[in-house]
């Protein structure tokens, strides 16, 4: 797994734009498919945050 420091350095300094894009996309999608897919967990968290906001009288979680 690429560490954040290495990732940041590569994205800033790699001359090959295609390589930079590939590294970036691999990093931002690392837990969105396969056995590490956490989409369901994120959806549940968002649902619970909205529920909490509504219970406290807010329209959304950002207002809490």
Predicted model as a PDB file, atoms N, CA, C, CB and O in Angstrom, pLDDT in the B-factor column:
MODEL        1                                                                  
ATOM      1  N   UNK A   1       0.845  -1.184   0.000  1.00 56.00           N  
ATOM      2  CA  UNK A   1       0.000   0.000   0.000  1.00 56.00           C  
ATOM      3  C   UNK A   1       0.890   1.247   0.000  1.00 56.00           C  
ATOM      4  CB  UNK A   1      -0.961  -0.001   1.228  1.00 56.00           C  
ATOM      5  O   UNK A   1       1.880   1.317   0.728  1.00 56.00           O  
ATOM      6  N   UNK A   2       0.530   2.198  -0.805  1.00 56.00           N  
ATOM      7  CA  UNK A   2       1.299   3.441  -0.889  1.00 56.00           C  
ATOM      8  C   UNK A   2       0.986   4.307   0.321  1.00 56.00           C  
ATOM      9  CB  UNK A   2       0.986   4.205  -2.206  1.00 56.00           C  
ATOM     10  O   UNK A   2      -0.179   4.541   0.642  1.00 56.00           O  
ATOM     11  N   UNK A   3       2.023   4.779   0.987  1.00 67.00           N  
ATOM     12  CA  UNK A   3       1.822   5.669   2.121  1.00 67.00           C  
ATOM     13  C   UNK A   3       1.510   7.061   1.608  1.00 67.00           C  
ATOM     14  CB  UNK A   3       3.063   5.687   3.044  1.00 67.00           C  
ATOM     15  O   UNK A   3       1.900   7.421   0.498  1.00 67.00           O  
ATOM     16  N   UNK A   4       0.798   7.855   2.423  1.00 67.00           N  
ATOM     17  CA  UNK A   4       0.343   9.172   2.011  1.00 67.00           C  
ATOM     18  C   UNK A   4       1.501  10.074   1.615  1.00 67.00           C  
ATOM     19  CB  UNK A   4      -0.453   9.815   3.118  1.00 67.00           C  
ATOM     20  O   UNK A   4       1.381  10.819   0.642  1.00 67.00           O  
ATOM     21  N   UNK A   5       2.609  10.032   2.329  1.00 69.00           N  
ATOM     22  CA  UNK A   5       3.754  10.885   1.990  1.00 69.00           C  
ATOM     23  C   UNK A   5       4.257  10.568   0.592  1.00 69.00           C  
ATOM     24  CB  UNK A   5       4.890  10.706   3.014  1.00 69.00           C  
ATOM     25  O   UNK A   5       4.482  11.471  -0.213  1.00 69.00           O  
ATOM     26  N   UNK A   6       4.430   9.298   0.308  1.00 80.00           N  
ATOM     27  CA  UNK A   6       4.904   8.857  -1.004  1.00 80.00           C  
ATOM     28  C   UNK A   6       3.901   9.250  -2.082  1.00 80.00           C  
ATOM     29  CB  UNK A   6       5.139   7.330  -1.018  1.00 80.00           C  
ATOM     30  O   UNK A   6       4.287   9.725  -3.150  1.00 80.00           O  
ATOM     31  N   UNK A   7       2.635   9.054  -1.809  1.00 80.00           N  
ATOM     32  CA  UNK A   7       1.581   9.415  -2.755  1.00 80.00           C  
ATOM     33  C   UNK A   7       1.622  10.901  -3.067  1.00 80.00           C  
ATOM     34  CB  UNK A   7       0.206   9.031  -2.203  1.00 80.00           C  
ATOM     35  O   UNK A   7       1.590  11.290  -4.235  1.00 80.00           O  
ATOM     36  N   UNK A   8       1.692  11.722  -2.051  1.00 83.00           N  
ATOM     37  CA  UNK A   8       1.738  13.169  -2.230  1.00 83.00           C  
ATOM     38  C   UNK A   8       2.950  13.576  -3.050  1.00 83.00           C  
ATOM     39  CB  UNK A   8       1.758  13.876  -0.877  1.00 83.00           C  
ATOM     40  O   UNK A   8       2.841  14.414  -3.945  1.00 83.00           O  
ATOM     41  N   UNK A   9       4.082  13.001  -2.759  1.00 85.00           N  
ATOM     42  CA  UNK A   9       5.319  13.317  -3.481  1.00 85.00           C  
ATOM     43  C   UNK A   9       5.183  12.940  -4.954  1.00 85.00           C  
ATOM     44  CB  UNK A   9       6.524  12.581  -2.848  1.00 85.00           C  
ATOM     45  O   UNK A   9       5.545  13.714  -5.840  1.00 85.00           O  
ATOM     46  N   UNK A  10       4.658  11.742  -5.202  1.00 85.00           N  
ATOM     47  CA  UNK A  10       4.519  11.265  -6.585  1.00 85.00           C  
ATOM     48  C   UNK A  10       3.566  12.156  -7.376  1.00 85.00           C  
ATOM     49  CB  UNK A  10       4.018   9.808  -6.606  1.00 85.00           C  
ATOM     50  O   UNK A  10       3.847  12.507  -8.522  1.00 85.00           O  
ATOM     51  N   UNK A  11       2.445  12.521  -6.769  1.00 85.00           N  
ATOM     52  CA  UNK A  11       1.474  13.351  -7.476  1.00 85.00           C  
ATOM     53  C   UNK A  11       2.051  14.739  -7.763  1.00 85.00           C  
ATOM     54  CB  UNK A  11       0.178  13.472  -6.657  1.00 85.00           C  
ATOM     55  O   UNK A  11       1.768  15.317  -8.813  1.00 85.00           O  
ATOM     56  N   UNK A  12       2.837  15.267  -6.867  1.00 88.00           N  
ATOM     57  CA  UNK A  12       3.416  16.598  -7.063  1.00 88.00           C  
ATOM     58  C   UNK A  12       4.574  16.599  -8.049  1.00 88.00           C  
ATOM     59  CB  UNK A  12       3.882  17.153  -5.744  1.00 88.00           C  
ATOM     60  O   UNK A  12       4.739  17.565  -8.794  1.00 88.00           O  
ATOM     61  N   UNK A  13       5.376  15.551  -8.073  1.00 89.00           N  
ATOM     62  CA  UNK A  13       6.631  15.604  -8.808  1.00 89.00           C  
ATOM     63  C   UNK A  13       6.748  14.698 -10.029  1.00 89.00           C  
ATOM     64  CB  UNK A  13       7.707  15.282  -7.898  1.00 89.00           C  
ATOM     65  O   UNK A  13       7.662  14.875 -10.834  1.00 89.00           O  
ATOM     66  N   UNK A  14       5.850  13.738 -10.184  1.00 90.00           N  
ATOM     67  CA  UNK A  14       5.941  12.861 -11.356  1.00 90.00           C  
ATOM     68  C   UNK A  14       5.650  13.675 -12.618  1.00 90.00           C  
ATOM     69  CB  UNK A  14       4.949  11.658 -11.234  1.00 90.00           C  
ATOM     70  O   UNK A  14       4.677  14.429 -12.668  1.00 90.00           O  
ATOM     71  N   UNK A  15       6.484  13.521 -13.616  1.00 93.00           N  
ATOM     72  CA  UNK A  15       6.326  14.288 -14.855  1.00 93.00           C  
ATOM     73  C   UNK A  15       5.264  13.684 -15.772  1.00 93.00           C  
ATOM     74  CB  UNK A  15       7.656  14.369 -15.594  1.00 93.00           C  
ATOM     75  O   UNK A  15       4.697  14.377 -16.617  1.00 93.00           O  
ATOM     76  N   UNK A  16       5.004  12.412 -15.603  1.00 93.00           N  
ATOM     77  CA  UNK A  16       4.039  11.716 -16.448  1.00 93.00           C  
ATOM     78  C   UNK A  16       2.628  11.932 -15.905  1.00 93.00           C  
ATOM     79  CB  UNK A  16       4.368  10.204 -16.528  1.00 93.00           C  
ATOM     80  O   UNK A  16       2.275  11.410 -14.848  1.00 93.00           O  
ATOM     81  N   UNK A  17       1.830  12.702 -16.633  1.00 93.00           N  
ATOM     82  CA  UNK A  17       0.476  13.034 -16.190  1.00 93.00           C  
ATOM     83  C   UNK A  17      -0.393  11.789 -16.043  1.00 93.00           C  
ATOM     84  CB  UNK A  17      -0.173  14.005 -17.170  1.00 93.00           C  
ATOM     85  O   UNK A  17      -1.170  11.687 -15.093  1.00 93.00           O  
ATOM     86  N   UNK A  18      -0.271  10.850 -16.963  1.00 94.00           N  
ATOM     87  CA  UNK A  18      -1.054   9.617 -16.907  1.00 94.00           C  
ATOM     88  C   UNK A  18      -0.732   8.826 -15.648  1.00 94.00           C  
ATOM     89  CB  UNK A  18      -0.795   8.760 -18.148  1.00 94.00           C  
ATOM     90  O   UNK A  18      -1.632   8.277 -15.011  1.00 94.00           O  
ATOM     91  N   UNK A  19       0.542   8.763 -15.286  1.00 91.00           N  
ATOM     92  CA  UNK A  19       0.959   8.080 -14.062  1.00 91.00           C  
ATOM     93  C   UNK A  19       0.374   8.778 -12.836  1.00 91.00           C  
ATOM     94  CB  UNK A  19       2.498   8.029 -13.967  1.00 91.00           C  
ATOM     95  O   UNK A  19      -0.128   8.115 -11.928  1.00 91.00           O  
ATOM     96  N   UNK A  20       0.435  10.101 -12.803  1.00 91.00           N  
ATOM     97  CA  UNK A  20      -0.134  10.846 -11.666  1.00 91.00           C  
ATOM     98  C   UNK A  20      -1.624  10.558 -11.514  1.00 91.00           C  
ATOM     99  CB  UNK A  20       0.093  12.361 -11.845  1.00 91.00           C  
ATOM    100  O   UNK A  20      -2.120  10.349 -10.407  1.00 91.00           O  
ATOM    101  N   UNK A  21      -2.327  10.551 -12.641  1.00 93.00           N  
ATOM    102  CA  UNK A  21      -3.768  10.283 -12.594  1.00 93.00           C  
ATOM    103  C   UNK A  21      -4.048   8.861 -12.119  1.00 93.00           C  
ATOM    104  CB  UNK A  21      -4.399  10.509 -13.974  1.00 93.00           C  
ATOM    105  O   UNK A  21      -4.960   8.644 -11.322  1.00 93.00           O  
ATOM    106  N   UNK A  22      -3.280   7.903 -12.595  1.00 91.00           N  
ATOM    107  CA  UNK A  22      -3.464   6.509 -12.202  1.00 91.00           C  
ATOM    108  C   UNK A  22      -3.234   6.330 -10.701  1.00 91.00           C  
ATOM    109  CB  UNK A  22      -2.515   5.600 -12.997  1.00 91.00           C  
ATOM    110  O   UNK A  22      -3.998   5.632 -10.034  1.00 91.00           O  
ATOM    111  N   UNK A  23      -2.198   6.949 -10.179  1.00 88.00           N  
ATOM    112  CA  UNK A  23      -1.902   6.870  -8.746  1.00 88.00           C  
ATOM    113  C   UNK A  23      -3.025   7.503  -7.935  1.00 88.00           C  
ATOM    114  CB  UNK A  23      -0.561   7.561  -8.428  1.00 88.00           C  
ATOM    115  O   UNK A  23      -3.473   6.939  -6.936  1.00 88.00           O  
ATOM    116  N   UNK A  24      -3.476   8.671  -8.365  1.00 88.00           N  
ATOM    117  CA  UNK A  24      -4.551   9.372  -7.656  1.00 88.00           C  
ATOM    118  C   UNK A  24      -5.821   8.537  -7.635  1.00 88.00           C  
ATOM    119  CB  UNK A  24      -4.828  10.733  -8.308  1.00 88.00           C  
ATOM    120  O   UNK A  24      -6.430   8.346  -6.582  1.00 88.00           O  
ATOM    121  N   UNK A  25      -6.219   8.041  -8.801  1.00 90.00           N  
ATOM    122  CA  UNK A  25      -7.460   7.261  -8.874  1.00 90.00           C  
ATOM    123  C   UNK A  25      -7.373   5.971  -8.048  1.00 90.00           C  
ATOM    124  CB  UNK A  25      -7.782   6.922 -10.334  1.00 90.00           C  
ATOM    125  O   UNK A  25      -8.352   5.572  -7.418  1.00 90.00           O  
ATOM    126  N   UNK A  26      -6.230   5.336  -8.050  1.00 86.00           N  
ATOM    127  CA  UNK A  26      -6.048   4.125  -7.238  1.00 86.00           C  
ATOM    128  C   UNK A  26      -6.197   4.453  -5.757  1.00 86.00           C  
ATOM    129  CB  UNK A  26      -4.662   3.488  -7.507  1.00 86.00           C  
ATOM    130  O   UNK A  26      -6.777   3.672  -5.001  1.00 86.00           O  
ATOM    131  N   UNK A  27      -5.680   5.595  -5.344  1.00 85.00           N  
ATOM    132  CA  UNK A  27      -5.752   5.978  -3.928  1.00 85.00           C  
ATOM    133  C   UNK A  27      -7.179   6.320  -3.508  1.00 85.00           C  
ATOM    134  CB  UNK A  27      -4.833   7.170  -3.656  1.00 85.00           C  
ATOM    135  O   UNK A  27      -7.634   5.860  -2.461  1.00 85.00           O  
ATOM    136  N   UNK A  28      -7.895   7.117  -4.303  1.00 85.00           N  
ATOM    137  CA  UNK A  28      -9.220   7.559  -3.881  1.00 85.00           C  
ATOM    138  C   UNK A  28     -10.297   6.492  -4.019  1.00 85.00           C  
ATOM    139  CB  UNK A  28      -9.617   8.759  -4.668  1.00 85.00           C  
ATOM    140  O   UNK A  28     -11.390   6.653  -3.476  1.00 85.00           O  
ATOM    141  N   UNK A  29     -10.014   5.403  -4.733  1.00 85.00           N  
ATOM    142  CA  UNK A  29     -11.006   4.333  -4.883  1.00 85.00           C  
ATOM    143  C   UNK A  29     -10.591   3.060  -4.157  1.00 85.00           C  
ATOM    144  CB  UNK A  29     -11.230   4.030  -6.355  1.00 85.00           C  
ATOM    145  O   UNK A  29     -11.147   1.993  -4.422  1.00 85.00           O  
ATOM    146  N   UNK A  30      -9.634   3.151  -3.254  1.00 84.00           N  
ATOM    147  CA  UNK A  30      -9.058   1.960  -2.637  1.00 84.00           C  
ATOM    148  C   UNK A  30     -10.036   1.161  -1.779  1.00 84.00           C  
ATOM    149  CB  UNK A  30      -7.894   2.355  -1.804  1.00 84.00           C  
ATOM    150  O   UNK A  30      -9.802  -0.030  -1.574  1.00 84.00           O  
ATOM    151  N   UNK A  31     -11.105   1.740  -1.274  1.00 84.00           N  
ATOM    152  CA  UNK A  31     -12.057   0.997  -0.437  1.00 84.00           C  
ATOM    153  C   UNK A  31     -13.460   1.056  -1.023  1.00 84.00           C  
ATOM    154  CB  UNK A  31     -12.065   1.552   0.994  1.00 84.00           C  
ATOM    155  O   UNK A  31     -14.443   1.117  -0.285  1.00 84.00           O  
ATOM    156  N   UNK A  32     -13.553   1.038  -2.347  1.00 85.00           N  
ATOM    157  CA  UNK A  32     -14.868   1.138  -2.967  1.00 85.00           C  
ATOM    158  C   UNK A  32     -15.215  -0.073  -3.831  1.00 85.00           C  
ATOM    159  CB  UNK A  32     -14.939   2.386  -3.799  1.00 85.00           C  
ATOM    160  O   UNK A  32     -16.190  -0.047  -4.582  1.00 85.00           O  
ATOM    161  N   UNK A  33     -14.419  -1.127  -3.723  1.00 84.00           N  
ATOM    162  CA  UNK A  33     -14.748  -2.353  -4.453  1.00 84.00           C  
ATOM    163  C   UNK A  33     -14.022  -3.525  -3.819  1.00 84.00           C  
ATOM    164  CB  UNK A  33     -14.376  -2.229  -5.954  1.00 84.00           C  
ATOM    165  O   UNK A  33     -13.097  -3.347  -3.026  1.00 84.00           O  
ATOM    166  N   UNK A  34     -14.455  -4.723  -4.180  1.00 85.00           N  
ATOM    167  CA  UNK A  34     -13.808  -5.930  -3.662  1.00 85.00           C  
ATOM    168  C   UNK A  34     -14.096  -6.176  -2.196  1.00 85.00           C  
ATOM    169  CB  UNK A  34     -12.328  -5.842  -3.865  1.00 85.00           C  
ATOM    170  O   UNK A  34     -15.099  -5.704  -1.660  1.00 85.00           O  
ATOM    171  N   UNK A  35     -13.219  -6.910  -1.560  1.00 87.00           N  
ATOM    172  CA  UNK A  35     -13.446  -7.289  -0.156  1.00 87.00           C  
ATOM    173  C   UNK A  35     -13.285  -6.114   0.809  1.00 87.00           C  
ATOM    174  CB  UNK A  35     -12.487  -8.399   0.238  1.00 87.00           C  
ATOM    175  O   UNK A  35     -13.742  -6.191   1.949  1.00 87.00           O  
ATOM    176  N   UNK A  36     -12.652  -5.046   0.377  1.00 86.00           N  
ATOM    177  CA  UNK A  36     -12.481  -3.864   1.228  1.00 86.00           C  
ATOM    178  C   UNK A  36     -13.561  -2.804   0.999  1.00 86.00           C  
ATOM    179  CB  UNK A  36     -11.118  -3.252   0.985  1.00 86.00           C  
ATOM    180  O   UNK A  36     -13.466  -1.699   1.533  1.00 86.00           O  
ATOM    181  N   UNK A  37     -14.570  -3.129   0.221  1.00 92.00           N  
ATOM    182  CA  UNK A  37     -15.632  -2.182  -0.113  1.00 92.00           C  
ATOM    183  C   UNK A  37     -16.380  -1.767   1.160  1.00 92.00           C  
ATOM    184  CB  UNK A  37     -16.613  -2.803  -1.147  1.00 92.00           C  
ATOM    185  O   UNK A  37     -16.964  -2.605   1.847  1.00 92.00           O  
ATOM    186  N   UNK A  38     -16.357  -0.485   1.460  1.00 92.00           N  
ATOM    187  CA  UNK A  38     -17.041   0.007   2.652  1.00 92.00           C  
ATOM    188  C   UNK A  38     -18.212   0.921   2.301  1.00 92.00           C  
ATOM    189  CB  UNK A  38     -16.061   0.744   3.547  1.00 92.00           C  
ATOM    190  O   UNK A  38     -18.632   1.736   3.123  1.00 92.00           O  
ATOM    191  N   UNK A  39     -18.740   0.790   1.084  1.00 92.00           N  
ATOM    192  CA  UNK A  39     -19.858   1.617   0.637  1.00 92.00           C  
ATOM    193  C   UNK A  39     -21.061   1.474   1.561  1.00 92.00           C  
ATOM    194  CB  UNK A  39     -20.251   1.249  -0.791  1.00 92.00           C  
ATOM    195  O   UNK A  39     -21.673   2.477   1.928  1.00 92.00           O  
ATOM    196  N   UNK A  40     -21.404   0.276   1.935  1.00 94.00           N  
ATOM    197  CA  UNK A  40     -22.569   0.055   2.807  1.00 94.00           C  
ATOM    198  C   UNK A  40     -22.369   0.725   4.163  1.00 94.00           C  
ATOM    199  CB  UNK A  40     -22.823  -1.453   2.999  1.00 94.00           C  
ATOM    200  O   UNK A  40     -23.314   1.277   4.726  1.00 94.00           O  
ATOM    201  N   UNK A  41     -21.163   0.680   4.682  1.00 95.00           N  
ATOM    202  CA  UNK A  41     -20.867   1.320   5.973  1.00 95.00           C  
ATOM    203  C   UNK A  41     -21.037   2.835   5.863  1.00 95.00           C  
ATOM    204  CB  UNK A  41     -19.426   0.973   6.441  1.00 95.00           C  
ATOM    205  O   UNK A  41     -21.617   3.465   6.747  1.00 95.00           O  
ATOM    206  N   UNK A  42     -20.535   3.408   4.788  1.00 94.00           N  
ATOM    207  CA  UNK A  42     -20.651   4.855   4.591  1.00 94.00           C  
ATOM    208  C   UNK A  42     -22.113   5.263   4.434  1.00 94.00           C  
ATOM    209  CB  UNK A  42     -19.840   5.299   3.359  1.00 94.00           C  
ATOM    210  O   UNK A  42     -22.547   6.268   4.998  1.00 94.00           O  
ATOM    211  N   UNK A  43     -22.871   4.479   3.664  1.00 96.00           N  
ATOM    212  CA  UNK A  43     -24.295   4.774   3.492  1.00 96.00           C  
ATOM    213  C   UNK A  43     -25.029   4.728   4.823  1.00 96.00           C  
ATOM    214  CB  UNK A  43     -24.932   3.789   2.509  1.00 96.00           C  
ATOM    215  O   UNK A  43     -25.888   5.571   5.079  1.00 96.00           O  
ATOM    216  N   UNK A  44     -24.708   3.758   5.675  1.00 98.00           N  
ATOM    217  CA  UNK A  44     -25.334   3.650   7.002  1.00 98.00           C  
ATOM    218  C   UNK A  44     -24.951   4.848   7.870  1.00 98.00           C  
ATOM    219  CB  UNK A  44     -24.916   2.328   7.699  1.00 98.00           C  
ATOM    220  O   UNK A  44     -25.798   5.390   8.581  1.00 98.00           O  
ATOM    221  N   UNK A  45     -23.701   5.260   7.821  1.00 98.00           N  
ATOM    222  CA  UNK A  45     -23.254   6.423   8.600  1.00 98.00           C  
ATOM    223  C   UNK A  45     -24.003   7.687   8.164  1.00 98.00           C  
ATOM    224  CB  UNK A  45     -21.726   6.627   8.441  1.00 98.00           C  
ATOM    225  O   UNK A  45     -24.429   8.478   9.006  1.00 98.00           O  
ATOM    226  N   UNK A  46     -24.159   7.872   6.868  1.00 98.00           N  
ATOM    227  CA  UNK A  46     -24.872   9.044   6.368  1.00 98.00           C  
ATOM    228  C   UNK A  46     -26.333   9.022   6.789  1.00 98.00           C  
ATOM    229  CB  UNK A  46     -24.766   9.121   4.851  1.00 98.00           C  
ATOM    230  O   UNK A  46     -26.898  10.056   7.143  1.00 98.00           O  
ATOM    231  N   UNK A  47     -26.939   7.851   6.749  1.00 98.00           N  
ATOM    232  CA  UNK A  47     -28.335   7.700   7.177  1.00 98.00           C  
ATOM    233  C   UNK A  47     -28.484   8.056   8.655  1.00 98.00           C  
ATOM    234  CB  UNK A  47     -28.827   6.258   6.924  1.00 98.00           C  
ATOM    235  O   UNK A  47     -29.411   8.769   9.037  1.00 98.00           O  
ATOM    236  N   UNK A  48     -27.570   7.556   9.478  1.00 98.00           N  
ATOM    237  CA  UNK A  48     -27.635   7.826  10.914  1.00 98.00           C  
ATOM    238  C   UNK A  48     -27.359   9.296  11.231  1.00 98.00           C  
ATOM    239  CB  UNK A  48     -26.640   6.941  11.657  1.00 98.00           C  
ATOM    240  O   UNK A  48     -27.968   9.853  12.143  1.00 98.00           O  
ATOM    241  N   UNK A  49     -26.458   9.922  10.497  1.00 98.00           N  
ATOM    242  CA  UNK A  49     -26.188  11.343  10.703  1.00 98.00           C  
ATOM    243  C   UNK A  49     -27.413  12.189  10.368  1.00 98.00           C  
ATOM    244  CB  UNK A  49     -24.994  11.787   9.854  1.00 98.00           C  
ATOM    245  O   UNK A  49     -27.737  13.135  11.087  1.00 98.00           O  
ATOM    246  N   UNK A  50     -28.092  11.845   9.277  1.00 98.00           N  
ATOM    247  CA  UNK A  50     -29.303  12.576   8.918  1.00 98.00           C  
ATOM    248  C   UNK A  50     -30.373  12.377   9.972  1.00 98.00           C  
ATOM    249  CB  UNK A  50     -29.819  12.131   7.550  1.00 98.00           C  
ATOM    250  O   UNK A  50     -31.062  13.325  10.349  1.00 98.00           O  
ATOM    251  N   UNK A  51     -30.515  11.158  10.446  1.00 98.00           N  
ATOM    252  CA  UNK A  51     -31.493  10.866  11.498  1.00 98.00           C  
ATOM    253  C   UNK A  51     -31.193  11.673  12.756  1.00 98.00           C  
ATOM    254  CB  UNK A  51     -31.502   9.362  11.824  1.00 98.00           C  
ATOM    255  O   UNK A  51     -32.108  12.221  13.372  1.00 98.00           O  
ATOM    256  N   UNK A  52     -29.936  11.751  13.139  1.00 98.00           N  
ATOM    257  CA  UNK A  52     -29.528  12.530  14.303  1.00 98.00           C  
ATOM    258  C   UNK A  52     -29.875  14.002  14.111  1.00 98.00           C  
ATOM    259  CB  UNK A  52     -28.023  12.365  14.561  1.00 98.00           C  
ATOM    260  O   UNK A  52     -30.408  14.641  15.019  1.00 98.00           O  
ATOM    261  N   UNK A  53     -29.576  14.539  12.938  1.00 98.00           N  
ATOM    262  CA  UNK A  53     -29.872  15.946  12.652  1.00 98.00           C  
ATOM    263  C   UNK A  53     -31.363  16.208  12.764  1.00 98.00           C  
ATOM    264  CB  UNK A  53     -29.369  16.335  11.250  1.00 98.00           C  
ATOM    265  O   UNK A  53     -31.776  17.196  13.370  1.00 98.00           O  
ATOM    266  N   UNK A  54     -32.172  15.335  12.188  1.00 98.00           N  
ATOM    267  CA  UNK A  54     -33.623  15.509  12.236  1.00 98.00           C  
ATOM    268  C   UNK A  54     -34.138  15.465  13.672  1.00 98.00           C  
ATOM    269  CB  UNK A  54     -34.316  14.432  11.398  1.00 98.00           C  
ATOM    270  O   UNK A  54     -34.996  16.261  14.053  1.00 98.00           O  
ATOM    271  N   UNK A  55     -33.608  14.528  14.470  1.00 98.00           N  
ATOM    272  CA  UNK A  55     -34.020  14.431  15.873  1.00 98.00           C  
ATOM    273  C   UNK A  55     -33.674  15.694  16.668  1.00 98.00           C  
ATOM    274  CB  UNK A  55     -33.364  13.218  16.524  1.00 98.00           C  
ATOM    275  O   UNK A  55     -34.376  16.057  17.612  1.00 98.00           O  
ATOM    276  N   UNK A  56     -32.602  16.344  16.279  1.00 98.00           N  
ATOM    277  CA  UNK A  56     -32.176  17.569  16.963  1.00 98.00           C  
ATOM    278  C   UNK A  56     -32.791  18.832  16.351  1.00 98.00           C  
ATOM    279  CB  UNK A  56     -30.661  17.676  16.930  1.00 98.00           C  
ATOM    280  O   UNK A  56     -32.500  19.945  16.789  1.00 98.00           O  
ATOM    281  N   UNK A  57     -33.641  18.651  15.336  1.00 98.00           N  
ATOM    282  CA  UNK A  57     -34.339  19.770  14.741  1.00 98.00           C  
ATOM    283  C   UNK A  57     -33.607  20.495  13.612  1.00 98.00           C  
ATOM    284  CB  UNK A  57     -34.647  20.728  15.786  1.00 98.00           C  
ATOM    285  O   UNK A  57     -33.940  21.633  13.279  1.00 98.00           O  
ATOM    286  N   UNK A  58     -32.627  19.844  13.036  1.00 98.00           N  
ATOM    287  CA  UNK A  58     -31.883  20.435  11.923  1.00 98.00           C  
ATOM    288  C   UNK A  58     -32.285  19.771  10.617  1.00 98.00           C  
ATOM    289  CB  UNK A  58     -30.362  20.301  12.146  1.00 98.00           C  
ATOM    290  O   UNK A  58     -32.802  18.654  10.615  1.00 98.00           O  
ATOM    291  N   UNK A  59     -32.047  20.462   9.500  1.00 97.00           N  
ATOM    292  CA  UNK A  59     -32.376  19.907   8.185  1.00 97.00           C  
ATOM    293  C   UNK A  59     -31.343  18.903   7.704  1.00 97.00           C  
ATOM    294  CB  UNK A  59     -32.507  21.018   7.171  1.00 97.00           C  
ATOM    295  O   UNK A  59     -31.671  17.992   6.944  1.00 97.00           O  
ATOM    296  N   UNK A  60     -30.094  19.059   8.141  1.00 97.00           N  
ATOM    297  CA  UNK A  60     -29.049  18.138   7.715  1.00 97.00           C  
ATOM    298  C   UNK A  60     -27.945  18.108   8.767  1.00 97.00           C  
ATOM    299  CB  UNK A  60     -28.481  18.545   6.330  1.00 97.00           C  
ATOM    300  O   UNK A  60     -27.934  18.917   9.694  1.00 97.00           O  
ATOM    301  N   UNK A  61     -27.021  17.171   8.614  1.00 97.00           N  
ATOM    302  CA  UNK A  61     -25.958  16.967   9.607  1.00 97.00           C  
ATOM    303  C   UNK A  61     -24.982  18.137   9.678  1.00 97.00           C  
ATOM    304  CB  UNK A  61     -25.196  15.696   9.292  1.00 97.00           C  
ATOM    305  O   UNK A  61     -24.399  18.395  10.731  1.00 97.00           O  
ATOM    306  N   UNK A  62     -24.801  18.844   8.571  1.00 96.00           N  
ATOM    307  CA  UNK A  62     -23.868  19.985   8.543  1.00 96.00           C  
ATOM    308  C   UNK A  62     -24.337  21.102   9.479  1.00 96.00           C  
ATOM    309  CB  UNK A  62     -23.726  20.531   7.102  1.00 96.00           C  
ATOM    310  O   UNK A  62     -23.521  21.899   9.941  1.00 96.00           O  
ATOM    311  N   UNK A  63     -25.620  21.167   9.759  1.00 97.00           N  
ATOM    312  CA  UNK A  63     -26.158  22.204  10.637  1.00 97.00           C  
ATOM    313  C   UNK A  63     -26.003  21.865  12.116  1.00 97.00           C  
ATOM    314  CB  UNK A  63     -27.615  22.433  10.324  1.00 97.00           C  
ATOM    315  O   UNK A  63     -26.136  22.742  12.970  1.00 97.00           O  
ATOM    316  N   UNK A  64     -25.726  20.615  12.422  1.00 94.00           N  
ATOM    317  CA  UNK A  64     -25.627  20.174  13.830  1.00 94.00           C  
ATOM    318  C   UNK A  64     -24.465  20.862  14.523  1.00 94.00           C  
ATOM    319  CB  UNK A  64     -25.456  18.638  13.918  1.00 94.00           C  
ATOM    320  O   UNK A  64     -24.221  20.623  15.706  1.00 94.00           O  
TER     321      UNK A  64                                                      
ENDMDL                                                                          
END                                                                             
